[in-house]
Amino acid sequence: MHGKSSLNKRIKILLAVCFIPLSLVTGYLLFTVHRLSQRYDTVVDNITQANPYSTSFKEEVDYVMYVVAANSERAAELVDTQLPHRLITQAREVFGDLLGSAGEDDAKNRLERILTSLNTLEGRVEEIERDANVSGMYDTNMERLDLNIRILTELIQEQIQEYIYYEAGNLAVLREGIRADVANTLRVSIVICAATILVALFWSRRIASRLTSGIQQLRTVTRRAGQGDFAVRARLSDNDEELAELGDGFNQMVEHIGNLVEDIRVEQLNLRAMEQKLLQAQINPHFLYNTLDTIVWLAEAGQTEQVVMMVTALSDFFRTTLSKGRDYITVEEEESHIRSYLKIQQFRYQDILEYDIDIPREMYPWPILKLTLQPLVENALYHGIKNKRGKGRIRVSGRLEQGKLVFLVEDNGLGMSAERLEQVRRAMDEGEGEHSDDPSGFGLFNVQQRIRLNYGAEYGIRIRSTYMEGTEVRVEIPAQKNEPFSKKYQLSDGASAQN
């Protein structure tokens, strides 16, 4: 118990401590019962075999020999069939077998006397049979019958009865022996069982104590880890292999979770920084200046309704951009945001810009990451429509597709060549345009990274474009009622990941 060992090994030792003594006791009991049963069966079998001869043997032999001595009509038949000798032979075989299996001298002596008397009886039977047909020998034969046959059969009967009495006495002795053996067996069994129980209790208590103490410690450190203390570590003895492995696994898990939490914190900080950059990009001074100049020009021209419409659109645009610090807005609010933006830009580019927004109303309640679609619409305007001669169209559409929110931002602008499209994709996926002067790469990279950080790497943006035909940007995010875990996760310093 003091060395290094596994719980499995200790349980096996405990089972051996219980099983081996109990097996020995069981084996001893079975052996004792078998031995006593054999002794009892031997005595009963001896009595069973000898008992018929204690009564019927004398009567049968006396009757047969009377018929022979009296020289009756059946005498010749009995002599020819050897009936007297067969009776004696059968008796001799039975008691000969008993003599062969007898284990005690007294039993052997009694059986030997019976066999000797049977041999003598057979000689007397032969004498009577020889003289049975001699005339004038009737009186002599009857005298021999009384003196030799009947006296011998009576003697044999008494010897058989003595043997049976002797064997019956052995039953009484055997019964006393059985009682003594049973008493001894019970004493030995009680001692062994008591010792086994004591040892088993001692070992099981030691095993349970060490096991429960380790589990209690794991429970304590698990509770602390659940409360956010990822610096906690389990200190379990190396003497318990399973608990030591559990402790090592727990420590590795807590360390990994701590690292993940730190990574999430860093990602959230990076995400906030990226969002700040994106917000700064949206509050573009040139966009604001140009919009205000347009409002002033409309006011000077006396177009009051147009001024009110422009100011309202600009107010809605910035209201959605700020959204009271929320990172998630509804699809309806995101649609209102891009509608306000396009409405403002259409005042400035009314000769070249048309737009169409087709998002089903059933998508309105779903939450979406703020500023997901507006940067894509802005890219479509500045890098697609403005660079193409003639009037262009921007179309924003959405649909629910297999548990996902799918949005398409399409324009029939200039489009991109295959080489340019590959550069934009690389900038969007790898961030090559983040620190460059390519605003389209920066905007797409920010949207792509924000989607992947919040929803997972399987979601994001895909671009298709054909030169002089237009560009299609496809956005896929999961359709979920609640905000993603990463945006609700509380950092270890107590500040929200959204702050």
N, C-alpha and C positions, 0 to 999 in steps of 0.2 A: 504493500500500500504506500510505502514511502518512496519507491522508485517511480520512474516514468513509465506509465502504462495507459492503455486505452480503456475507455469505459466498457467496451465490448469484452475485453480480456477479464476485467474485474467481474462482470456479470457471469462470464463463463466459470470463473473460479467459485463464485457464490453458488452457481448451479451444481458444480462438482461437489462442493462442501455438503449440499443438501442431498444430492442424488446418490453419491457413492455410499455413505452410511446407510441410507434408507434402502438402497439396493442390497447391501449386505444383510441387513435385517430381514428384508423380504426373502432373500435367498436362504438364509438360515431357517426362517419359519417354514418355507416350502420343503426344505430338506428334512426338517424335524417331522413335519406332517407326513411326508412320504415314507420316512423310516418307520414311524409308528404305525402307519397304515399297512406297510408290508408285514411287520411283525403280527399285527392283528389279523390280517388276511391269512397268514401262514397257519396260525393257531386254529382259526375258524375252518380253514380248508382241511386241516388234519382231522378235526373233530367230525367234519361233514363226511369225509371219506371212511372213517372208522365206525361211525355210528350205525350204519345199516348192518354191519356184521355183529354188533353187540346183541342183536335180537334174532334176526332171521337165519344167520349162519347155522346155529345149533339145530334149529328146528328142521331146516332143509336137509342137513347132513344126516341127522338122526332118522328122519323119515325114509330117505333114500336107502340108507343102510339097513333099516328094518325090512324093507321090501326085498332087498338082496338076501339077507340072512334067513328070511322066512321062506325063500325059494318059491315065491309066488309067480304067477304067470308073467308079470312085468319084470321079473328079476333079470332074465336074459336080455331084455330090451335095454334096461338101465346099464347093465354091464357093457353091452355092445356100444352104447352111446357115450361111454366114459363120463357119465353125469357126475358121479362122486368126485372123480379126479378134476373135472372142470371147475366144480365149486371150490375145491381146495386150491387149485392153480390160480383162480381169480383172486381169492383171498390173499395168497402168497404174493401175487404181483402188486396188489394194493399196499400191503404192509411192507413189501420190499421197497417200493417207491418212497413210502414214509420214512423208512430207515435211511435211505439214501439222502434225504433232505433234512434229517434230524440233526440238530446242532448241539444238543445237550446229551451228556452221558446217560442220565436217567431215562430219557426218552429212547435212546438207542438200546439200553438193556431191556426195557419192556418190549420193544419191537422185536429184538432178537429172540426173546422167550416165546413170543407169539409165533414167529417163523419156525422155531424148533418144534413147538407143539404141532404145528401144521404138518411138518415133515413126518413126525411120529404118527400123526393121524393118518397120513397117506399110506404109511406102512401097514397099519392095522386094517385099513380098507382093503388093501391088496390081499391080505391073509383071508379075510372073510370072503372076498370074491373067488379065491381059489377053491375054497371048501364049500361054496354055496351049492354046487350041483352034486356033491357027494352024499349019497343016501346015508341016513343014520347020523348025519352031522347037525341036525336041526337044533338039538339041545345045546350042543357045543357052540354053534354059531350064535344062538340067542344069548348064551353066557358071555361070549366074546363081545357081542353088541353092548351088553350092559357094562362089562368091565373095561373094555378098551375104547369103544366108540363114544358112548354117552358120557363116560367120565372125562375123556379127552375134549370132547366138544364143550362140556361144561367148563373145563379148565381154560380152554381157549376163550370162551365167552367171558369168564372172569378176568382173564388177562386183557382182553379188549376193553372191558369196562374200566379196569384199572388205568389203562392208557388214556382212555377218554377222560377219566377223572383227573389224571395228571395234567392233561392238556387244558381242561377246564380250570384247574388251579393256576396254570400259567396265565389264563385270561385275567384272573384276579391280580396276579403279580404284575402283568402287563398294564392293567388299569392303574395301579399305584405308580408304575414307572411313567405312564403317560401324564399323570397328574404332576409328578415331580418335574418331568421335562417341560410341561406347559408352564409351570411356575418359573422354572429357570429361564425359559424363553421369554416370558413376560418381563422378568427382571432385566434381562440383557436388552430387550427391545426398548424398555422404558429408559434405561440409562443412555443407550445410543441415541434415541430420539431426543431426549432432553439435551444431550450434548450437542447434537446437530442443530436444534432450535437455538440454543445459546450462541453457537458460533455463527449461524446464519443471521441472527439478529444483530450481532456485533458487526459483521461484514456489511450487511445491508444498511445499517445505520451510518457506517463510515462512508459508504458509496453515496447514500442519499445526502449526507451532510456536505460532502465536497461538491456534489452535483448541484444542489440547491444554492450553495453559496456562490458558485460560478454563475448560475442563472440569475440570481439576485443582482450580482454586480453588472451583468449584461443588461438587466432590466433598468438599473439606475442610469447607466451611461446612455442607453437608448432613449430614455426619457429626456435626458439633458440634450442629446442630439436633436430630438424632436422639437425642443424649445429653441433651437438655433445655435447651440454651442457645438460647433464642428471642430473645436480644438480638443474635445474630450477624447480619451483613449481608454480602452479596456485593459486592465492589468490582471491577467489570469495566469495561474501557475502552469508551468510546462509539464507538471506531473500528469495532468489530464490532457491527453492528446486531442480528444474531440473538442473540449472546451477551449483549449489553446488555439485550435484551428478556427473555431467560431470567433474567438477574440481577435485573431489576426485578420479574418475576413471582415469583421465589423470595423476594425481600425482602418483597413484599406477602403472600405465603403465610405466611412465618414470622411476620410481624407479626400476621396474622389468627389463626394458631394460638396465638400468645402471648396474644392477647386472649381467645380461646376458653378457654384454660387458666385465665386469671384469672377469667373468668366462671364456669367450673366450680368454681373454688376458692370464689368468693363464694357460688355456689349451694349448695355442700356445707356451708359455714358456716351459711348460712341454714337449710339442711335440718337440720343438727345442732341449731340453736337451736329450730327448730320441733319436732323430736323431743323436746328437753328440755321444751318447754312441754307437749307431749302426755304425756310421762311424768309430769310434775308433775300434769297433770290426772288421770291414772290413779291416782296416789298421792294421792287426794283425802282430806284429813283427815276429812271427814264420812263418807265411805264406810268409812274405816278405823275411825273411832270407832263408827259404827253396827254394823259387823261385830263389833268387840270387845265392844260392849255385848250383842250377841246371844249371843256365846260365853259371856260372864259369866252372862247370864240362863239359858242352857241348863245351865251348870255348877251354878248354884244350884238349878236344878230337878232336878239329878241325872241329866240326860240325857247320859251320858258318851259314848255312841256318836255322838250328834249333835254334841257338842263336838269329838270327834276328826275327824268328817267336815268340820265347819266349818274347823277349824284346817288340815286337810290341803288343803282347797280354797283357803283363803287363801294357804297356802304355795306351792301350785302356781301360783296367779294371779301372785304377785309374782316367782316364779322365772322364769316365762315373760316377764313384763314387763321384767325386767332382762336375761335371756338372756346373761349374761356379756359384755355390751357388744356383742353381735352385732346387726346391723341386719336380717339375714335369718334366718328360721326356716322350718321345713317347714310345709306345710299341716296336717300332723298336730299339730304343736305349737301352731299358731294355733287349731285346733279345741279342743285341750285348754285353751287360755287362755280362750276364750269359754265353754266348758263349766264351768270353775271359777268364772268370774264369774257365770253364770246360776244355778249351784248355790248360791252364796252369797246372791244376791239372792232366790232362791226361798224361803230360810228366812225372809227379812224380809217378802216379798210373796206368801206361799203361798196367800193367799186370792184374789189377782188375777192371778197369773202362772203360765203354763204355757209350756214351750218344747220345741222339737223341732229336732235337728241332724241333717241328712242330707247328708253329704259322702262320696262314694264313696272306698273305700280306695285305688283306683288314683291318686287325686290326692294321697295323703299324702306321697310323696317329693318333690313339686315345691317349690322354694323360693318363699317369699312374703315381702313386706315386713312386718316385725313391726308389730303394732297396726294392721292394716288393717281387721279385722272387729269387734274389740271396741268401738271408739268407736261404730260403727253400731248394735251391739246395745244399747249404753247409751242412745243416742238413742231407739231404739225403745221401751225401757222407760220412760224418764223423760218423753218427749214424746208417746208414743203410748198405752201401756198405762195408766200412772198417771192420765192425764187423762180416761179413759173409765170409766164406771160398769160394774161387772161384771167378770167374769174375761176376761183377754186371753191371746193366744198369740203367741209369737215363734218364727218358723221360720227357720232358717239352712240353706241348701242350696248345693250346688256341682256343677259339671259341666265337662267338657272340651268345648270348642266351637270347631272350626276353628283350632286352634293357640292357643287362649286359655283361661285359667282364669276361669270365670264363677261368681260367688257372688251369691246373693240373700238379703237380710235383709228378711223380711216380718213385719209385725204387723197385727193386726186392731183396732188402737187407734183413737184419735180421728181420725187423718188430718188433712189440711190443706185449707183452701180454696184456690182458684186463686190468689188474691192472696198468701196466705201461702206457698204453694208457690213462686211466682215470687220472693218475697223470699229464701227459703232457697236457691234455686238461684243467685241473684245473689250472695248471701253466700258460697256454696260456691265459685263460679267466680272471683269478683273480690275476695274477701277482705274484703267489707264488714263481715262479722261478726267479723273477727280482733281488733279492739280494742273491740268492743261488749260489752254484757252478755248477748248471746244465746249461750249455751253450745252450742246445737245448731249454729248457724252456725260457731262457732269449731272444733268437732270435725270437722264435715264439710269445712271449708276445709283443715284440716291434713291430713286423709286424702287429699283430692283433690290438694293440692299435692305431697305426698310421692310419690304414685303417678306424677304427671306428671313430676316431677323425675327419678325413677328409671327410668321406663319410656318416657316420651314423651307428647306432648300427645294422641295418639290413644287413650290409655287413661285410665281414671278411673271416676267415679261418675255414675250417672244415677238420678234419683228420679222415681217416680210416686206420686201420693197422691190419695185421694178423701175428702172430709170425711165423718166418721162411718162410714167403711168400712175405712180402714187405709192403710198406706204400704208401698211396695216400693222398696228400694234395691238397685240392680244394680251390681256391681263387676266390671270387666274388666281383667285384666292378662295379659301374654304368658306362655305356657307355655314356659319356658326352663330348661335344666338348670343353667346358671351364673348367677351374680349379674350384674346389669347393669354395663356399663362404668363408669358414673359412680360406683358404689360401690367399685370396685377401683382407680380411677385414683389414681396417686401425685402429690401436689402438688409444685410446683417447689421448695418449701422442704424437701422430703424427708419431710414428714409425710403420712400416709395421709389420704385424704378421709374415712375413717371415724373418725379420731381427733378 
